[in-house]
Amino acid sequence: MKTAENIIADIKRLAPDQQEKVIDFVASIIDQEEFSEEETALILQASEEAKQGINMSGPFRGEEAINYLRRLRKAKF
């Protein structure tokens, strides 16, 4: 089995355009976020409702809007 050092040495031997492909691949893996099935379902539902013009946040006035935004900032997604 190759070690990380072996793979890095192999990458250094590649042509610059091939190195770029490896970099793009690694970056795509790092940028991926994992969502639970429940989170994915909520995101898809919100997307569909947004397409239908459904306002999920409701009409707010004054302090209601501020409190809602504070809750969103603290929420974990």
PyMOL Python script that loads the backbone (N, CA, C, O; Angstrom):
from pymol import cmd

cmd.read_pdbstr("""\
ATOM      1  N   MET A   1       0.838  -1.175   0.000  1.00  0.00           N
ATOM      2  CA  MET A   1       0.000   0.000   0.000  1.00  0.00           C
ATOM      3  C   MET A   1       0.888   1.244   0.000  1.00  0.00           C
ATOM      4  O   MET A   1       1.879   1.322   0.727  1.00  0.00           O
ATOM      5  N   LYS A   2       0.508   2.213  -0.832  1.00  0.00           N
ATOM      6  CA  LYS A   2       1.281   3.441  -0.910  1.00  0.00           C
ATOM      7  C   LYS A   2       0.990   4.337   0.290  1.00  0.00           C
ATOM      8  O   LYS A   2      -0.122   4.359   0.819  1.00  0.00           O
ATOM      9  N   THR A   3       1.998   5.058   0.695  1.00  0.00           N
ATOM     10  CA  THR A   3       1.818   6.035   1.769  1.00  0.00           C
ATOM     11  C   THR A   3       1.516   7.391   1.152  1.00  0.00           C
ATOM     12  O   THR A   3       1.646   7.570  -0.059  1.00  0.00           O
ATOM     13  N   ALA A   4       1.117   8.336   1.975  1.00  0.00           N
ATOM     14  CA  ALA A   4       0.856   9.690   1.493  1.00  0.00           C
ATOM     15  C   ALA A   4       2.116  10.275   0.855  1.00  0.00           C
ATOM     16  O   ALA A   4       2.044  10.973  -0.156  1.00  0.00           O
ATOM     17  N   GLU A   5       3.271   9.981   1.459  1.00  0.00           N
ATOM     18  CA  GLU A   5       4.531  10.495   0.906  1.00  0.00           C
ATOM     19  C   GLU A   5       4.796   9.940  -0.494  1.00  0.00           C
ATOM     20  O   GLU A   5       5.283  10.654  -1.372  1.00  0.00           O
ATOM     21  N   ASN A   6       4.469   8.651  -0.694  1.00  0.00           N
ATOM     22  CA  ASN A   6       4.634   8.052  -2.021  1.00  0.00           C
ATOM     23  C   ASN A   6       3.728   8.728  -3.046  1.00  0.00           C
ATOM     24  O   ASN A   6       4.144   9.019  -4.167  1.00  0.00           O
ATOM     25  N   ILE A   7       2.515   8.964  -2.652  1.00  0.00           N
ATOM     26  CA  ILE A   7       1.552   9.581  -3.572  1.00  0.00           C
ATOM     27  C   ILE A   7       1.959  11.014  -3.883  1.00  0.00           C
ATOM     28  O   ILE A   7       1.864  11.447  -5.032  1.00  0.00           O
ATOM     29  N   ILE A   8       2.407  11.749  -2.883  1.00  0.00           N
ATOM     30  CA  ILE A   8       2.864  13.128  -3.105  1.00  0.00           C
ATOM     31  C   ILE A   8       4.041  13.137  -4.073  1.00  0.00           C
ATOM     32  O   ILE A   8       4.102  13.978  -4.970  1.00  0.00           O
ATOM     33  N   ALA A   9       4.973  12.209  -3.899  1.00  0.00           N
ATOM     34  CA  ALA A   9       6.119  12.122  -4.809  1.00  0.00           C
ATOM     35  C   ALA A   9       5.644  11.814  -6.227  1.00  0.00           C
ATOM     36  O   ALA A   9       6.159  12.380  -7.191  1.00  0.00           O
ATOM     37  N   ASP A  10       4.660  10.916  -6.357  1.00  0.00           N
ATOM     38  CA  ASP A  10       4.102  10.604  -7.677  1.00  0.00           C
ATOM     39  C   ASP A  10       3.475  11.836  -8.314  1.00  0.00           C
ATOM     40  O   ASP A  10       3.654  12.088  -9.505  1.00  0.00           O
ATOM     41  N   ILE A  11       2.745  12.597  -7.519  1.00  0.00           N
ATOM     42  CA  ILE A  11       2.085  13.796  -8.039  1.00  0.00           C
ATOM     43  C   ILE A  11       3.111  14.809  -8.508  1.00  0.00           C
ATOM     44  O   ILE A  11       2.918  15.460  -9.535  1.00  0.00           O
ATOM     45  N   LYS A  12       4.208  14.950  -7.762  1.00  0.00           N
ATOM     46  CA  LYS A  12       5.257  15.902  -8.142  1.00  0.00           C
ATOM     47  C   LYS A  12       5.893  15.538  -9.474  1.00  0.00           C
ATOM     48  O   LYS A  12       6.400  16.411 -10.178  1.00  0.00           O
ATOM     49  N   ARG A  13       5.870  14.260  -9.825  1.00  0.00           N
ATOM     50  CA  ARG A  13       6.446  13.816 -11.099  1.00  0.00           C
ATOM     51  C   ARG A  13       5.504  14.032 -12.286  1.00  0.00           C
ATOM     52  O   ARG A  13       5.925  13.902 -13.435  1.00  0.00           O
ATOM     53  N   LEU A  14       4.256  14.355 -12.027  1.00  0.00           N
ATOM     54  CA  LEU A  14       3.293  14.572 -13.109  1.00  0.00           C
ATOM     55  C   LEU A  14       3.547  15.893 -13.819  1.00  0.00           C
ATOM     56  O   LEU A  14       4.168  16.805 -13.272  1.00  0.00           O
ATOM     57  N   ALA A  15       3.056  15.973 -15.037  1.00  0.00           N
ATOM     58  CA  ALA A  15       3.097  17.237 -15.780  1.00  0.00           C
ATOM     59  C   ALA A  15       2.181  18.241 -15.072  1.00  0.00           C
ATOM     60  O   ALA A  15       1.226  17.844 -14.404  1.00  0.00           O
ATOM     61  N   PRO A  16       2.469  19.537 -15.216  1.00  0.00           N
ATOM     62  CA  PRO A  16       1.663  20.549 -14.523  1.00  0.00           C
ATOM     63  C   PRO A  16       0.159  20.434 -14.762  1.00  0.00           C
ATOM     64  O   PRO A  16      -0.623  20.630 -13.832  1.00  0.00           O
ATOM     65  N   ASP A  17      -0.263  20.120 -15.987  1.00  0.00           N
ATOM     66  CA  ASP A  17      -1.691  20.004 -16.257  1.00  0.00           C
ATOM     67  C   ASP A  17      -2.290  18.805 -15.525  1.00  0.00           C
ATOM     68  O   ASP A  17      -3.445  18.849 -15.103  1.00  0.00           O
ATOM     69  N   GLN A  18      -1.513  17.742 -15.375  1.00  0.00           N
ATOM     70  CA  GLN A  18      -1.985  16.572 -14.646  1.00  0.00           C
ATOM     71  C   GLN A  18      -2.020  16.839 -13.139  1.00  0.00           C
ATOM     72  O   GLN A  18      -2.907  16.349 -12.440  1.00  0.00           O
ATOM     73  N   GLN A  19      -1.056  17.615 -12.643  1.00  0.00           N
ATOM     74  CA  GLN A  19      -1.068  18.027 -11.238  1.00  0.00           C
ATOM     75  C   GLN A  19      -2.324  18.845 -10.940  1.00  0.00           C
ATOM     76  O   GLN A  19      -2.941  18.696  -9.885  1.00  0.00           O
ATOM     77  N   GLU A  20      -2.686  19.702 -11.878  1.00  0.00           N
ATOM     78  CA  GLU A  20      -3.884  20.535 -11.705  1.00  0.00           C
ATOM     79  C   GLU A  20      -5.142  19.670 -11.592  1.00  0.00           C
ATOM     80  O   GLU A  20      -6.036  19.971 -10.802  1.00  0.00           O
ATOM     81  N   LYS A  21      -5.207  18.608 -12.374  1.00  0.00           N
ATOM     82  CA  LYS A  21      -6.350  17.691 -12.284  1.00  0.00           C
ATOM     83  C   LYS A  21      -6.425  17.052 -10.898  1.00  0.00           C
ATOM     84  O   LYS A  21      -7.508  16.917 -10.330  1.00  0.00           O
ATOM     85  N   VAL A  22      -5.280  16.662 -10.361  1.00  0.00           N
ATOM     86  CA  VAL A  22      -5.252  16.063  -9.027  1.00  0.00           C
ATOM     87  C   VAL A  22      -5.696  17.093  -7.987  1.00  0.00           C
ATOM     88  O   VAL A  22      -6.475  16.778  -7.088  1.00  0.00           O
ATOM     89  N   ILE A  23      -5.200  18.315  -8.113  1.00  0.00           N
ATOM     90  CA  ILE A  23      -5.571  19.386  -7.187  1.00  0.00           C
ATOM     91  C   ILE A  23      -7.072  19.636  -7.235  1.00  0.00           C
ATOM     92  O   ILE A  23      -7.715  19.767  -6.193  1.00  0.00           O
ATOM     93  N   ASP A  24      -7.633  19.701  -8.439  1.00  0.00           N
ATOM     94  CA  ASP A  24      -9.073  19.915  -8.584  1.00  0.00           C
ATOM     95  C   ASP A  24      -9.865  18.777  -7.939  1.00  0.00           C
ATOM     96  O   ASP A  24     -10.887  19.012  -7.295  1.00  0.00           O
ATOM     97  N   PHE A  25      -9.390  17.552  -8.114  1.00  0.00           N
ATOM     98  CA  PHE A  25     -10.067  16.408  -7.522  1.00  0.00           C
ATOM     99  C   PHE A  25     -10.040  16.483  -6.000  1.00  0.00           C
ATOM    100  O   PHE A  25     -11.068  16.293  -5.351  1.00  0.00           O
ATOM    101  N   VAL A  26      -8.887  16.757  -5.436  1.00  0.00           N
ATOM    102  CA  VAL A  26      -8.767  16.831  -3.978  1.00  0.00           C
ATOM    103  C   VAL A  26      -9.624  17.979  -3.446  1.00  0.00           C
ATOM    104  O   VAL A  26     -10.293  17.826  -2.425  1.00  0.00           O
ATOM    105  N   ALA A  27      -9.609  19.119  -4.124  1.00  0.00           N
ATOM    106  CA  ALA A  27     -10.422  20.253  -3.689  1.00  0.00           C
ATOM    107  C   ALA A  27     -11.903  19.910  -3.724  1.00  0.00           C
ATOM    108  O   ALA A  27     -12.658  20.343  -2.854  1.00  0.00           O
ATOM    109  N   SER A  28     -12.329  19.138  -4.717  1.00  0.00           N
ATOM    110  CA  SER A  28     -13.749  18.775  -4.802  1.00  0.00           C
ATOM    111  C   SER A  28     -14.157  17.880  -3.638  1.00  0.00           C
ATOM    112  O   SER A  28     -15.293  17.947  -3.170  1.00  0.00           O
ATOM    113  N   ILE A  29     -13.250  17.058  -3.177  1.00  0.00           N
ATOM    114  CA  ILE A  29     -13.545  16.195  -2.035  1.00  0.00           C
ATOM    115  C   ILE A  29     -13.632  17.018  -0.756  1.00  0.00           C
ATOM    116  O   ILE A  29     -14.521  16.803   0.068  1.00  0.00           O
ATOM    117  N   ILE A  30     -12.716  17.950  -0.596  1.00  0.00           N
ATOM    118  CA  ILE A  30     -12.670  18.777   0.603  1.00  0.00           C
ATOM    119  C   ILE A  30     -13.891  19.678   0.682  1.00  0.00           C
ATOM    120  O   ILE A  30     -14.419  19.891   1.773  1.00  0.00           O
ATOM    121  N   ASP A  31     -14.352  20.208  -0.431  1.00  0.00           N
ATOM    122  CA  ASP A  31     -15.466  21.145  -0.456  1.00  0.00           C
ATOM    123  C   ASP A  31     -16.811  20.478  -0.205  1.00  0.00           C
ATOM    124  O   ASP A  31     -17.787  21.170   0.087  1.00  0.00           O
ATOM    125  N   GLN A  32     -16.891  19.170  -0.308  1.00  0.00           N
ATOM    126  CA  GLN A  32     -18.164  18.488  -0.113  1.00  0.00           C
ATOM    127  C   GLN A  32     -18.551  18.502   1.355  1.00  0.00           C
ATOM    128  O   GLN A  32     -17.736  18.236   2.238  1.00  0.00           O
ATOM    129  N   GLU A  33     -19.797  18.814   1.588  1.00  0.00           N
ATOM    130  CA  GLU A  33     -20.321  18.755   2.941  1.00  0.00           C
ATOM    131  C   GLU A  33     -21.288  17.588   3.013  1.00  0.00           C
ATOM    132  O   GLU A  33     -21.997  17.286   2.053  1.00  0.00           O
ATOM    133  N   GLU A  34     -21.304  16.948   4.153  1.00  0.00           N
ATOM    134  CA  GLU A  34     -22.198  15.822   4.318  1.00  0.00           C
ATOM    135  C   GLU A  34     -23.420  16.259   5.108  1.00  0.00           C
ATOM    136  O   GLU A  34     -23.303  16.861   6.176  1.00  0.00           O
ATOM    137  N   PHE A  35     -24.578  15.954   4.577  1.00  0.00           N
ATOM    138  CA  PHE A  35     -25.838  16.260   5.239  1.00  0.00           C
ATOM    139  C   PHE A  35     -26.551  14.961   5.553  1.00  0.00           C
ATOM    140  O   PHE A  35     -26.456  13.987   4.806  1.00  0.00           O
ATOM    141  N   SER A  36     -27.266  14.958   6.664  1.00  0.00           N
ATOM    142  CA  SER A  36     -28.057  13.782   7.006  1.00  0.00           C
ATOM    143  C   SER A  36     -29.220  13.683   6.019  1.00  0.00           C
ATOM    144  O   SER A  36     -29.501  14.622   5.275  1.00  0.00           O
ATOM    145  N   GLU A  37     -29.886  12.536   6.027  1.00  0.00           N
ATOM    146  CA  GLU A  37     -31.040  12.360   5.143  1.00  0.00           C
ATOM    147  C   GLU A  37     -32.130  13.368   5.489  1.00  0.00           C
ATOM    148  O   GLU A  37     -32.798  13.898   4.601  1.00  0.00           O
ATOM    149  N   GLU A  38     -32.306  13.629   6.781  1.00  0.00           N
ATOM    150  CA  GLU A  38     -33.324  14.587   7.218  1.00  0.00           C
ATOM    151  C   GLU A  38     -32.985  16.001   6.735  1.00  0.00           C
ATOM    152  O   GLU A  38     -33.862  16.718   6.252  1.00  0.00           O
ATOM    153  N   GLU A  39     -31.714  16.401   6.864  1.00  0.00           N
ATOM    154  CA  GLU A  39     -31.304  17.724   6.393  1.00  0.00           C
ATOM    155  C   GLU A  39     -31.465  17.848   4.888  1.00  0.00           C
ATOM    156  O   GLU A  39     -31.906  18.882   4.387  1.00  0.00           O
ATOM    157  N   THR A  40     -31.107  16.795   4.170  1.00  0.00           N
ATOM    158  CA  THR A  40     -31.256  16.803   2.717  1.00  0.00           C
ATOM    159  C   THR A  40     -32.723  16.944   2.329  1.00  0.00           C
ATOM    160  O   THR A  40     -33.054  17.700   1.415  1.00  0.00           O
ATOM    161  N   ALA A  41     -33.607  16.220   3.019  1.00  0.00           N
ATOM    162  CA  ALA A  41     -35.044  16.313   2.730  1.00  0.00           C
ATOM    163  C   ALA A  41     -35.558  17.728   2.988  1.00  0.00           C
ATOM    164  O   ALA A  41     -36.341  18.259   2.200  1.00  0.00           O
ATOM    165  N   LEU A  42     -35.119  18.338   4.091  1.00  0.00           N
ATOM    166  CA  LEU A  42     -35.547  19.714   4.385  1.00  0.00           C
ATOM    167  C   LEU A  42     -35.051  20.695   3.332  1.00  0.00           C
ATOM    168  O   LEU A  42     -35.782  21.597   2.923  1.00  0.00           O
ATOM    169  N   ILE A  43     -33.813  20.519   2.896  1.00  0.00           N
ATOM    170  CA  ILE A  43     -33.251  21.402   1.865  1.00  0.00           C
ATOM    171  C   ILE A  43     -34.026  21.253   0.559  1.00  0.00           C
ATOM    172  O   ILE A  43     -34.360  22.248  -0.085  1.00  0.00           O
ATOM    173  N   LEU A  44     -34.310  20.018   0.171  1.00  0.00           N
ATOM    174  CA  LEU A  44     -35.065  19.780  -1.068  1.00  0.00           C
ATOM    175  C   LEU A  44     -36.484  20.335  -0.970  1.00  0.00           C
ATOM    176  O   LEU A  44     -36.997  20.913  -1.929  1.00  0.00           O
ATOM    177  N   GLN A  45     -37.116  20.159   0.189  1.00  0.00           N
ATOM    178  CA  GLN A  45     -38.457  20.700   0.385  1.00  0.00           C
ATOM    179  C   GLN A  45     -38.438  22.220   0.296  1.00  0.00           C
ATOM    180  O   GLN A  45     -39.296  22.815  -0.356  1.00  0.00           O
ATOM    181  N   ALA A  46     -37.474  22.845   0.942  1.00  0.00           N
ATOM    182  CA  ALA A  46     -37.362  24.307   0.899  1.00  0.00           C
ATOM    183  C   ALA A  46     -37.138  24.789  -0.526  1.00  0.00           C
ATOM    184  O   ALA A  46     -37.682  25.815  -0.933  1.00  0.00           O
ATOM    185  N   SER A  47     -36.341  24.052  -1.281  1.00  0.00           N
ATOM    186  CA  SER A  47     -36.088  24.409  -2.675  1.00  0.00           C
ATOM    187  C   SER A  47     -37.371  24.352  -3.495  1.00  0.00           C
ATOM    188  O   SER A  47     -37.666  25.264  -4.267  1.00  0.00           O
ATOM    189  N   GLU A  48     -38.127  23.277  -3.323  1.00  0.00           N
ATOM    190  CA  GLU A  48     -39.389  23.142  -4.059  1.00  0.00           C
ATOM    191  C   GLU A  48     -40.385  24.241  -3.667  1.00  0.00           C
ATOM    192  O   GLU A  48     -41.053  24.817  -4.526  1.00  0.00           O
ATOM    193  N   GLU A  49     -40.475  24.524  -2.370  1.00  0.00           N
ATOM    194  CA  GLU A  49     -41.394  25.568  -1.920  1.00  0.00           C
ATOM    195  C   GLU A  49     -40.964  26.937  -2.429  1.00  0.00           C
ATOM    196  O   GLU A  49     -41.803  27.771  -2.769  1.00  0.00           O
ATOM    197  N   ALA A  50     -39.668  27.162  -2.481  1.00  0.00           N
ATOM    198  CA  ALA A  50     -39.169  28.437  -3.009  1.00  0.00           C
ATOM    199  C   ALA A  50     -39.535  28.583  -4.483  1.00  0.00           C
ATOM    200  O   ALA A  50     -39.901  29.670  -4.931  1.00  0.00           O
ATOM    201  N   LYS A  51     -39.435  27.486  -5.236  1.00  0.00           N
ATOM    202  CA  LYS A  51     -39.813  27.522  -6.652  1.00  0.00           C
ATOM    203  C   LYS A  51     -41.291  27.849  -6.825  1.00  0.00           C
ATOM    204  O   LYS A  51     -41.686  28.465  -7.815  1.00  0.00           O
ATOM    205  N   GLN A  52     -42.109  27.432  -5.852  1.00  0.00           N
ATOM    206  CA  GLN A  52     -43.547  27.688  -5.908  1.00  0.00           C
ATOM    207  C   GLN A  52     -43.904  29.062  -5.336  1.00  0.00           C
ATOM    208  O   GLN A  52     -45.070  29.456  -5.330  1.00  0.00           O
ATOM    209  N   GLY A  53     -42.898  29.778  -4.860  1.00  0.00           N
ATOM    210  CA  GLY A  53     -43.142  31.106  -4.316  1.00  0.00           C
ATOM    211  C   GLY A  53     -43.645  31.102  -2.891  1.00  0.00           C
ATOM    212  O   GLY A  53     -44.181  32.107  -2.422  1.00  0.00           O
ATOM    213  N   ILE A  54     -43.484  30.000  -2.197  1.00  0.00           N
ATOM    214  CA  ILE A  54     -43.939  29.916  -0.814  1.00  0.00           C
ATOM    215  C   ILE A  54     -42.892  30.570   0.078  1.00  0.00           C
ATOM    216  O   ILE A  54     -41.715  30.211   0.038  1.00  0.00           O
ATOM    217  N   ASN A  55     -43.334  31.539   0.889  1.00  0.00           N
ATOM    218  CA  ASN A  55     -42.437  32.236   1.798  1.00  0.00           C
ATOM    219  C   ASN A  55     -42.419  31.464   3.111  1.00  0.00           C
ATOM    220  O   ASN A  55     -43.397  31.478   3.858  1.00  0.00           O
ATOM    221  N   MET A  56     -41.321  30.801   3.388  1.00  0.00           N
ATOM    222  CA  MET A  56     -41.239  29.956   4.571  1.00  0.00           C
ATOM    223  C   MET A  56     -40.934  30.734   5.843  1.00  0.00           C
ATOM    224  O   MET A  56     -41.136  30.215   6.941  1.00  0.00           O
ATOM    225  N   SER A  57     -40.465  31.938   5.725  1.00  0.00           N
ATOM    226  CA  SER A  57     -40.080  32.676   6.914  1.00  0.00           C
ATOM    227  C   SER A  57     -41.226  33.486   7.504  1.00  0.00           C
ATOM    228  O   SER A  57     -41.119  33.979   8.627  1.00  0.00           O
ATOM    229  N   GLY A  58     -42.296  33.628   6.781  1.00  0.00           N
ATOM    230  CA  GLY A  58     -43.457  34.340   7.303  1.00  0.00           C
ATOM    231  C   GLY A  58     -43.260  35.843   7.346  1.00  0.00           C
ATOM    232  O   GLY A  58     -42.128  36.324   7.297  1.00  0.00           O
ATOM    233  N   PRO A  59     -44.347  36.586   7.438  1.00  0.00           N
ATOM    234  CA  PRO A  59     -44.206  38.041   7.544  1.00  0.00           C
ATOM    235  C   PRO A  59     -43.772  38.407   8.961  1.00  0.00           C
ATOM    236  O   PRO A  59     -44.329  37.907   9.938  1.00  0.00           O
ATOM    237  N   PHE A  60     -42.783  39.274   9.061  1.00  0.00           N
ATOM    238  CA  PHE A  60     -42.272  39.688  10.356  1.00  0.00           C
ATOM    239  C   PHE A  60     -42.404  41.191  10.514  1.00  0.00           C
ATOM    240  O   PHE A  60     -42.448  41.954   9.548  1.00  0.00           O
ATOM    241  N   ARG A  61     -42.463  41.579  11.783  1.00  0.00           N
ATOM    242  CA  ARG A  61     -42.466  43.006  12.099  1.00  0.00           C
ATOM    243  C   ARG A  61     -41.435  43.248  13.186  1.00  0.00           C
ATOM    244  O   ARG A  61     -41.381  42.516  14.174  1.00  0.00           O
ATOM    245  N   GLY A  62     -40.633  44.253  13.007  1.00  0.00           N
ATOM    246  CA  GLY A  62     -39.690  44.710  14.017  1.00  0.00           C
ATOM    247  C   GLY A  62     -38.883  43.619  14.693  1.00  0.00           C
ATOM    248  O   GLY A  62     -38.096  42.921  14.053  1.00  0.00           O
ATOM    249  N   GLU A  63     -39.089  43.479  16.006  1.00  0.00           N
ATOM    250  CA  GLU A  63     -38.315  42.554  16.836  1.00  0.00           C
ATOM    251  C   GLU A  63     -38.451  41.107  16.369  1.00  0.00           C
ATOM    252  O   GLU A  63     -37.515  40.325  16.533  1.00  0.00           O
ATOM    253  N   GLU A  64     -39.594  40.733  15.793  1.00  0.00           N
ATOM    254  CA  GLU A  64     -39.784  39.369  15.283  1.00  0.00           C
ATOM    255  C   GLU A  64     -38.718  39.035  14.241  1.00  0.00           C
ATOM    256  O   GLU A  64     -38.138  37.949  14.257  1.00  0.00           O
ATOM    257  N   ALA A  65     -38.473  39.971  13.347  1.00  0.00           N
ATOM    258  CA  ALA A  65     -37.487  39.745  12.287  1.00  0.00           C
ATOM    259  C   ALA A  65     -36.093  39.591  12.877  1.00  0.00           C
ATOM    260  O   ALA A  65     -35.335  38.714  12.463  1.00  0.00           O
ATOM    261  N   ILE A  66     -35.757  40.428  13.829  1.00  0.00           N
ATOM    262  CA  ILE A  66     -34.435  40.364  14.450  1.00  0.00           C
ATOM    263  C   ILE A  66     -34.251  39.031  15.174  1.00  0.00           C
ATOM    264  O   ILE A  66     -33.208  38.391  15.044  1.00  0.00           O
ATOM    265  N   ASN A  67     -35.257  38.616  15.929  1.00  0.00           N
ATOM    266  CA  ASN A  67     -35.180  37.336  16.642  1.00  0.00           C
ATOM    267  C   ASN A  67     -35.052  36.165  15.674  1.00  0.00           C
ATOM    268  O   ASN A  67     -34.289  35.231  15.924  1.00  0.00           O
ATOM    269  N   TYR A  68     -35.791  36.211  14.577  1.00  0.00           N
ATOM    270  CA  TYR A  68     -35.725  35.147  13.579  1.00  0.00           C
ATOM    271  C   TYR A  68     -34.315  35.055  12.991  1.00  0.00           C
ATOM    272  O   TYR A  68     -33.770  33.960  12.851  1.00  0.00           O
ATOM    273  N   LEU A  69     -33.737  36.183  12.653  1.00  0.00           N
ATOM    274  CA  LEU A  69     -32.396  36.188  12.075  1.00  0.00           C
ATOM    275  C   LEU A  69     -31.357  35.706  13.087  1.00  0.00           C
ATOM    276  O   LEU A  69     -30.402  35.023  12.716  1.00  0.00           O
ATOM    277  N   ARG A  70     -31.532  36.050  14.335  1.00  0.00           N
ATOM    278  CA  ARG A  70     -30.607  35.555  15.366  1.00  0.00           C
ATOM    279  C   ARG A  70     -30.690  34.034  15.493  1.00  0.00           C
ATOM    280  O   ARG A  70     -29.669  33.364  15.642  1.00  0.00           O
ATOM    281  N   ARG A  71     -31.902  33.495  15.434  1.00  0.00           N
ATOM    282  CA  ARG A  71     -32.065  32.037  15.508  1.00  0.00           C
ATOM    283  C   ARG A  71     -31.417  31.361  14.311  1.00  0.00           C
ATOM    284  O   ARG A  71     -30.794  30.309  14.453  1.00  0.00           O
ATOM    285  N   LEU A  72     -31.559  31.957  13.135  1.00  0.00           N
ATOM    286  CA  LEU A  72     -30.930  31.395  11.943  1.00  0.00           C
ATOM    287  C   LEU A  72     -29.410  31.370  12.072  1.00  0.00           C
ATOM    288  O   LEU A  72     -28.758  30.404  11.676  1.00  0.00           O
ATOM    289  N   ARG A  73     -28.861  32.435  12.626  1.00  0.00           N
ATOM    290  CA  ARG A  73     -27.414  32.519  12.777  1.00  0.00           C
ATOM    291  C   ARG A  73     -26.901  31.435  13.707  1.00  0.00           C
ATOM    292  O   ARG A  73     -25.810  30.903  13.498  1.00  0.00           O
ATOM    293  N   LYS A  74     -27.678  31.101  14.733  1.00  0.00           N
ATOM    294  CA  LYS A  74     -27.261  30.096  15.717  1.00  0.00           C
ATOM    295  C   LYS A  74     -27.554  28.667  15.257  1.00  0.00           C
ATOM    296  O   LYS A  74     -26.983  27.717  15.792  1.00  0.00           O
ATOM    297  N   ALA A  75     -28.433  28.511  14.278  1.00  0.00           N
ATOM    298  CA  ALA A  75     -28.858  27.173  13.838  1.00  0.00           C
ATOM    299  C   ALA A  75     -27.695  26.431  13.193  1.00  0.00           C
ATOM    300  O   ALA A  75     -26.844  27.018  12.525  1.00  0.00           O
ATOM    301  N   LYS A  76     -27.688  25.129  13.415  1.00  0.00           N
ATOM    302  CA  LYS A  76     -26.676  24.278  12.781  1.00  0.00           C
ATOM    303  C   LYS A  76     -27.325  23.600  11.581  1.00  0.00           C
ATOM    304  O   LYS A  76     -28.358  22.942  11.710  1.00  0.00           O
ATOM    305  N   PHE A  77     -26.719  23.765  10.430  1.00  0.00           N
ATOM    306  CA  PHE A  77     -27.214  23.118   9.220  1.00  0.00           C
ATOM    307  C   PHE A  77     -26.169  22.215   8.666  1.00  0.00           C
ATOM    308  O   PHE A  77     -26.390  21.571   7.641  1.00  0.00           O
TER     309      PHE A  77
END
""", "prot")
cmd.dss("prot")
cmd.show_as("cartoon", "prot")
cmd.util.cbc("prot")
cmd.orient("prot")
